[in-house]
Amino acid sequence: MEYADTKIAKLSKGMVQRLSVAQAMMGSPEVLILDEPMIGLDPAGSAHFREVFREFASQKGGTVFMSSHIMSEVESLCTSVAIIHGGRILYHGKVAEVIQKVLGYSVIYLEAQGLTEQTIGKIRELANVSKIVPNGGSLEIIVQGHTDIRPDISDLVVKSGAKLYSIRQAENMLERAYIEALSKSNSGQWTI
């Protein structure tokens, strides 16, 4: 009850966000419509909201419609997405499908020690690998289509005798897709 007598105008942006979500969830709604729910929150508040929204959807069967420009939050929370620009829906569907439709590729990050040119050449020869970009002690591997070739890459690296530290899909692919979708829209090349 620390804030019971505090006027909303005196609260921080993060506290106002928390209050707004609490108000929206009163009365056990089936649908939440939220505009930029993570703006103004500290990392702990964002983590708490992610958990609240996931619980609302999975345990209570609710649906969350969220408008946001924080693509990493959208990518981590949402199952479906619509990219809207200029009042038009440019792309919509499952998150992975929209990323694939807009970009046509995925990115894998590989961190390993002792990779030889021969092993990198074998990775380059895998189906759908279009480009390998060295990045310090790691590789950025561009894969056309929506094929997950991480097991094949791991196998090649381990069999070569190199030490495999990590292999993961790139994060923030939705942000890349969003930027590309807007670029296509501005050039008149967009499609639903």
C-alpha positions, -999 to 999 in steps of 0.1 A, spaced: 0 0 0 31 22 -4 15 40 -34 -21 40 -23 -24 78 -20 0 86 -48 -14 103 -79 -6 86 -112 11 117 -125 37 114 -97 46 78 -106 76 68 -128 70 56 -164 77 21 -153 52 22 -125 25 37 -148 32 8 -172 27 -17 -143 -5 0 -133 -18 0 -168 -13 -37 -173 -28 -45 -138 -59 -24 -148 -61 -43 -181 -60 -76 -164 -87 -69 -139 -119 -89 -143 -102 -119 -160 -103 -107 -196 -99 -132 -225 -80 -107 -246 -54 -81 -237 -46 -53 -262 -14 -36 -252 5 -7 -268 43 -8 -261 39 -26 -228 77 -28 -222 85 9 -226 99 25 -195 105 -8 -176 137 -19 -161 151 -53 -170 134 -69 -139 101 -54 -148 104 -66 -184 112 -101 -173 82 -100 -149 59 -89 -177 71 -116 -200 63 -142 -174 29 -126 -167 20 -126 -204 32 -162 -209 12 -173 -180 -19 -154 -192 -17 -171 -225 -7 -207 -215 -25 -212 -181 -55 -189 -186 -60 -194 -223 -58 -157 -230 -47 -139 -261 -23 -109 -260 -23 -84 -289 8 -63 -285 20 -33 -305 57 -28 -301 88 -15 -318 110 -37 -295 114 -65 -320 134 -87 -296 105 -87 -271 80 -95 -299 103 -123 -312 106 -138 -277 70 -135 -267 48 -138 -297 37 -168 -318 23 -147 -346 32 -113 -359 20 -87 -384 43 -60 -398 23 -29 -404 36 2 -423 16 32 -436 -16 17 -424 -11 -15 -444 -3 -50 -433 29 -59 -452 34 -94 -437 16 -116 -412 18 -151 -399 39 -172 -375 70 -153 -364 95 -178 -381 74 -178 -413 73 -140 -415 111 -139 -410 116 -165 -436 92 -149 -461 108 -114 -457 145 -124 -455 146 -158 -471 176 -168 -449 186 -175 -413 219 -169 -395 238 -193 -374 266 -183 -351 294 -208 -345 321 -204 -319 348 -230 -320 386 -232 -315 409 -250 -340 388 -247 -371 408 -253 -402 402 -239 -437 393 -275 -447 365 -277 -421 352 -243 -430 352 -254 -466 331 -285 -457 307 -262 -438 305 -240 -469 296 -271 -490 265 -280 -468 232 -276 -485 218 -240 -484 249 -224 -469 253 -192 -490 280 -173 -471 304 -176 -441 316 -145 -425 345 -147 -400 337 -126 -369 367 -126 -345 369 -161 -330 335 -171 -345 317 -176 -378 285 -162 -390 269 -187 -413 241 -175 -437 217 -203 -446 191 -199 -474 157 -212 -467 144 -225 -433 166 -255 -429 182 -260 -395 217 -273 -403 232 -269 -368 234 -306 -362 254 -310 -395 277 -282 -386 283 -296 -351 291 -330 -365 317 -315 -389 333 -294 -363 336 -322 -337 348 -348 -363 375 -323 -374 389 -323 -338 381 -286 -332 366 -275 -299 329 -265 -302 320 -239 -277 286 -228 -290 263 -230 -320 231 -210 -321 205 -194 -343 209 -156 -345 186 -136 -323 168 -104 -334 160 -118 -368 126 -102 -366 143 -68 -363 162 -76 -395 130 -87 -412 112 -56 -400 138 -33 -415 138 -53 -448 100 -53 -449 100 -15 -446 127 -12 -472 106 -33 -496 75 -13 -488 92 20 -495 104 6 -529 69 -8 -537 80 -44 -535 59 -56 -505 34 -85 -505 11 -100 -480 
